[in-house]
Amino acid sequence: MTVTAEQPVAAGIEHVDVLVVGAGISGIGAAYHLRERLPGRTFAILDALGARGGTWWTHRYPGVRSDSDLFTFGYGFKPWRGPSIATSEEILRYLDEVIDEGQLAGRIRYRSRVTSASWSSADRRWTVQVRRENTGEDHTVTTDFLWMCQGYYDHSRPYRPQWEGMERFRGVVAHPQQWPEDLDHAGTRVVVIGSGATAATIVPAMAETAAHVTMLQRSPTFFFARPRTHELAETLRALDVPDDWTHEILRRAYIAEGDEITRMSFESPGELREMLLEAMRPLLPEDFDITRHFSPTYRPWQQRLALLPDGDLFTAIREGKASVVTDTIDRFTETGVRTSSGEELQADVVVTATGFDLCLFGGITFTVDGEPVDFTRRVTWRGTMISGVPNMAYVFGYFRASWTLRADLVSDLVCRLLDHMQERGATVVVPTLRTEDADMPLRPWADPENFNSGYVMRSVDRMFKQGDREPWTHLLEYAQERTALPAVDLDDSSLVYR
């Protein structure tokens, strides 16, 4: 008999076939795939937050929006009907539609924080301890398969460096990840510390009503201005082309553009650098020092390109509402920030858009047969499972392409794996290093020559490893995986079934 999510298997314990952790982009997509592909399986979704959306629910800073186009950041199964670059409200409405169409609302338990997960080989299942955030009560869920879809942010603790004199500053210091709901910045002088996608979003949004906004950056970022709504999408909609056709056409167009930029970043980075800089020049004041402020020392796409809808940051600079200072911070003063070159930037509000920290698998404590799992000594299997950890998959998206492109691919692979296990009569699957992998060199999960953003480099010592060969690699490109993952042989000797 199949045990439903509502049927307790023991006093105070419930059981589901698949337990999804996280109700953001990855978790909602995983649940939709489960519902469509494996309708006979029971499942539940747990999320520590108070509503769906993950990052899109927690981030409330001015102008919060996507940093990828929604034709690829949206799911492959659900047409996107809005502008290419979308606000958090638009993305949440889209997720609500997916939840409604997939009849997923009854499967999601909010304010349910997973604190530990223990695998028992004797019982062939996970026992998951869950704390209800609103009551502080604990309860237990058991599951045959654990699917980690919690994303990679540490939602509770942003990355915030400490500078000398911060306690003396008489104004407001705000981090985008913990934005004060009552902050009114109209008419104020604002300094935004940072230069990445978040800073590029906040600066033009705050500049609409602030007296002035200064973006203070230690080092530049490559910016890429794109239309908020793709001209081709407008044309197709004017011709009453069906939404699913428009979605697929635009999806392919954005993927092709992304593939070409990624190819150039490896094969002709100098040419790509010049292309990006030349695209910026006509959108900035003639006297703007583009080499100093917007030409990083790293290779294009060695860190993310920051997308600017309709070039809004450049417009704010051109209109004198915003400016850029490239320098390091000496200290905070009572009235602002002093740079290492001696310039004092007056501020009523300082925004520390300094990024975030990764949180591996939600900070959950894992054990296998009573032994704690040290993920730093484990190896990834195709960026979807971990060596020696039974019946667990995870979703980790792309750096250079939309996260959801990989979430869809992983969902397809996991559903195929679950179906394959049933066909084989197997209840357990464990990624296992083969004899020929015994002496395989282990590498950090991320290669700084490939991608070296701060949040990646800060996390190397707490992440799993990767090998030098398939299937023990991670962080491939979408151009490689869109054909490779659907073709994965589930009967190769790297997966051991019982």
N, C-alpha and C positions, 0 to 999 in steps of 0.2 A: 504494500500500500504506500502511495506517496503521501508524505506528511506535509500538510499545508502550513503556511506561516502562522495561522491562527491556532493550530493544534499543538499543545505542549507535549513534548516527549518525556518530560519528568516535571515534577513540581517546580514551578518558577522558571522553567527552561523552555525555550521554543527552538524549533529546528526548521531550517530552510535548505534547499539543495545548493543554492548559490547565495552568498552574502556579499553585497556590493558596499564598499565603504566610500562614501563621498557622493553628494548630490549636486555636483557641479556639471560642467560640460562633459567630462569623462564618464561620471557615474550615471547620468541621465541617458547618455548614449549607450552605455553598456546595458542598462536595463531595457531600453527600447529594442536592442538587438536580441536580448534574451527572450523578450516577449514575442518577437516575430519569428526568431529562428528555432527556439526551443520552448514551445508553448506548454509542454508538459512539466517543465521544471518550476519549482517554487523558488521565489527569491524575495529578498528584502533589501532596502537601501538604508544605510545609517549615515547620518550627518550630524556633526557636533554643533553646527550653526542653527540659527532659528528659521531659515528658509532656504530655498533652492538657489543655486547659482555660484556658490563658492566665492571666488574673487569678485564676480560681478555683483554680489550681494554685500560683501564686506567693504569694498572700496567706494567711498562716498565723496571723494575730493572733486573740486570743480572741473567740469569738462570730461569726466571719466568716460572713456570710449575704447573701442577696439584698436589694437595696433596691427591688425591683419584685416584683410578684406573678408566680408562675411560670406562670400560665395564659397570660400574655402574654409573659413572658420566655422561656418554652419555645417550641419551634417550632410553627408551624401544622400541620405534618404529623405531629407526635409528641405524643400525649396526655400531660399531666402528671397523675400519680396521687398526689402527695404533698401536704403542706400548702402553702398559698398563699405563705408566706414560708419559704424553704428555706435550709438550711445549705450551705456549700461542698461538703461530702461528698455531700449529696443531689444537688446539681447535677452533680457529677462522675460520679456513678452514672448519672444521666440521659444525660449525654454518652456514657458508655461503652455504653449501650444503643443510642444512635443509631449509634455507630461499628460495633457488632456487627451491627445490623439492616441497615445500609447496606454492610456488608462493606468498610469503609474502612481497617481497621487496616493492611493491606498497602500502602496508598497514602501513609501518613504517615511522614515521616522526621524524627525528633526530633534535637535537638542539631545542627541544620543551619541556620546563620545566613546569611541572604542579605546579602552585602556590597555588591554592585553589580548593576545591571541596564542593559544596553545594547541599544538598538533599532537594527537595520539595515534600512533601506528596501530595500536591494538583496537581502537575504536574506529579508525580510518576517518577521522573528522577533526575539524577545528572546534575548540571551545573558546568563545569570544566573550570577554567581560565588557559590559557597556555601562557607562554612567549617564543617567539622565541629568542634563545640565540644569534643568529648571527645578528639580527636587533634590538632587544629590543622591538619589537612590541608585543602587547597582542592580543589574539583572544580567542574565546569561543567555546567549544565543549559540547554538551549535550549527555547523554547516559542513557540507561535504566539500565545498570549494569556496575559497576566499578570493575576492577580486578587489584589489586596492585601486581606487579611483579618486583618491583624496587630493590629487594635484601635488605641487611641490612647494607651495608657500608655507612658511610658518605664520599662520594667521594671527597668532597671539603676540608675537614679538617681531617687530620690524628691525631691519638693520639700521642702526642709528649711531654713527661715530660720536664720540664726545670731544668737544673742543674746549680749550681753555677759555674761561670767562663766561660760559653759557649761563651760569647761575646769576650773573650780573645783568644780563639782558632784560630790559624792562618791558619788552614787547611780548608777542605770542610766538612760541615755537611749535610748529605742527608737522607731523609726519603724515604723508598721504594715506598710509595704511591704517591710521587711527585719527581720522579727520574730526576735529571738534564740530559738532552739529550747530553750535551757536556762533561760529566764527563769521563775523561780517567784515570783509576786507575792502569794502567800497571806500574809495578815497584814501586808502593807506599806501604806504611805501612797502613793497614786498621784495624780499630776496629769496629766490628759489635756489637751493644748493643742489646741484646735479645737472646732468645733461642727457639723460636717457629718455626712454619713451614716456615715462611719467612726467618728468620735468617738461618735455615738449608738449604735453597735454595741458598741464597746469598753467604754464606761463601765458599762452594766449587767452585761456579761459579767465584767469584772474585779471589780465590786462584790460578786459572789457570795462571793468568798473574801478580798478585800483588807480591811484595817482600815478604809479609807475611800478613796473616789475623788472627786476634785474635777475638774469639767470647767471649764477656764479658756478663755473665749472672748473674742475681741476684739469680735465682733458676733454677734447672735443668728441663729438659723435657725428657719424654720417647721417644726414637727413635726406629724406626722399619725399618730395611733394607729389601727391596724387589727388585726383578729383574725389570728392566725397561720394559722388554718384558717377559711376562709369558711363561714358557717353554711349557705349554699345548697349548697356542695360536700358537707357532711356529710349534708344531707337527700337529695340525689340519690344518694349512695353507699349510704345506708341503704335506698333503694328499688331497689337493684341496677340503676340506670340505666347503660348501657354507658359505658366510660371515654371514648370519643371524643365521645359526646354531652355528658357532664359537662364535658369539656375545652372544647368549643365554647360551651356555655351560660355557663360561668364566664368564658371569654375575652371573650365579648360583654358580660357584665356589667361586668367590669373596664374594658374599653375605653369603655363608655358613661359610667362614673363618671369616668374620666380625661378624656374629651372635655368633660364638664360643668365639671370643675374648671379645665381649660385655658381654656374659654370665659369663665368667671367671672373668671379672672386678667386677661383683656384688657378685658372689658366692664364688670365690676363688682368691681374689685380690693378696694375698701373693704369690700364685703359679704363677700367671700371671707375677708379678713383677720379680720373679726369672727367668722365661722363657725369658722375654725381656732382662734382664741383661746378661744372659748366651749367648743369641744370639749375643750380642754386643761384648763380650770379645774377641773372636778370630779375630775380625775385627779392633781392636785397639792395640796400642803399649802395650807391656807387663807391663810397668811401669805406664800406664795410670790409674789414680785414678777414676775408674768407679763409685764407691759409692758416691764420692763427686760431680762429674760432671754430671752424667747421671742417678742418682737414686732420683727422686723427693720425697718430703714428702707426696704428695697427692696420692690417689689411682689411679692405671692405668685407663685411660679413664675418670677420673674426669676432666681432660683437654685433649685436642686432642693428640693422638699419632702422632708424626711428622714422616712422611714417607720419607725414603731416597732411591732414585732409585739407585740400585747397590751399596748401602752403600757409596755414593760419599763423604759425610762429613767425614766418618771414613777414607776413602782413603786419603783425604787431610791432616788429622791429622797424619796418619801413615807415610806419606811421608814428614812430617815436614813443609808443606806449610801452615798449620793452627794449631792453638792451642786454648785451652779453659781455661778461667779464671772465677771462680765462686766467686763473691764478689759483694759488692755494690759500688756505685760511690760516692766518696767524692767531687770531683770537676773536671771540665775541667781545663787544663793548656794551655799555649801557644802552646805546642807541643804534646798534647795528653790528656789522661784521667788518673787521679789519683784515685786509689781505696781506700776504707776505711781502708784497711790493710797497706796502704802506698806505694804500688807498683805503679809505673808510666808506663802506656802503651803508647809508642810513636806511633803517628799516623799522617799521612798526610790526611787521609779521615776517618771520623767517620760516620757510618751508624746507624741511630736510628730505628732499626727494633722493635719498641716498640708497634706495633699493631695499632688498629683502634678503632673508636667509632661507636656504632650502631646509625642509624638514622631511627626512626620509621616512616614508610610510606613516606619516602623521605622528611620529614620535611614539608609536605603539611598541610595547615590549612583546617580542616574539620568542616562543620556545618550541622546540621540536623534541618530543619524547623526554621532556623535563630539562633539556639542555638549552640555555639561552642561545639565540641566534646572533652571531657577530657578523653583520652584513659586510663589514670591511674585509672579511676573509672569504667572502663568497663571490661568485662570478655570475654575471647576467647571462641568461639564455635568450638571445635575440631581442634584448631590451624589453622582454615581456614576463620572464620568470627568473627565479634565482636558484642557483645550483644547491642541491641538497634540501630544498624547502618544498615539501609536497603540496600539491593541489592549491597553489597560490599563483595568481597572475597580477600584474600591475600595469598601469598606463602611464607612460612618460612620452610627451609629445616632441615635436621638432623645435629646434631653435631657429632655423632659417625659413621654415614653412609653418603654416597654421597648425596649432596643437591638434585640432580636431581631425585633420587629415590622418594623423597617426592613430588617434583614438578610434576612428572607424576601422582602420586596418587591424588594430589589436582586437577590437570587438569581434571582427570576423574570424580571426585566428583562434580566439578563446572559445567561441561558439563551435567552431569546427573541431577543436580539441575535445570539448565536452561531448560532442556527438560521437567522435571517434572512440572515446573511452567507453561509451555505452555499447558501441558496436563490438568492441573487443571484450566486453564483459569486465572491464577494469574499473576499479574504484579509486585507484591511486596512480598518480603520475608524478615522477620526480626528475627534474633536469639533473643529469649526472655526468661528471667529467669521464670521458672514455680513456681507455688505456693510452691511446696516442696523445691525449691531452695532459698526461701526468706531469710532464716537464714544461708545459706551456708557460711562456712568460706572462705574468699578470701585469696589466697596465692600469693606470688610474681610469676612472669612469669617463673622464673628459680629458682630451688632449689639448693643452693650451695653444698648440700650433694650429689647431682646428677652430676652437672657440674658447675665448678667455675672458668672458664677462666676470665682473667681481663676484657675483653670487655663485658662479660656477667654481671659481678658484677657491673661494672661502669654504667650499663644501667638500673638497676632494678627500680630506682625511676621515669623513664620516660616511662616505658612500661605498657601494659595492664596487668590485673591480670588473674589468673586461679582459678578454684574452686577445691573441693576435690572429685568430682565425674564426670562421663561422663554426658553430652558431653562437660563439661566446663574445660577440661584439655588440656595441651600443652606439647610438648617435650617428646612424647612417642618414643619408638624405632621402627625401620622399621619392626622388627620381629612381633611386635604387630599390626602395622597399615596396613601392606600389605594385611591382611585379614579383619581387622576391618573397614577401610575406604570404601572399595568397598561394604561392607554390611550395611552401615549406612542407617537407616530407615529415609527417608526424610519426613515422615508423623508423626514423633513423635511430641509431644507437645512443644518441644523446638524451633521449627521453626513455626512462625506465618505467614500465607499467606493472602494476600488481593488481 
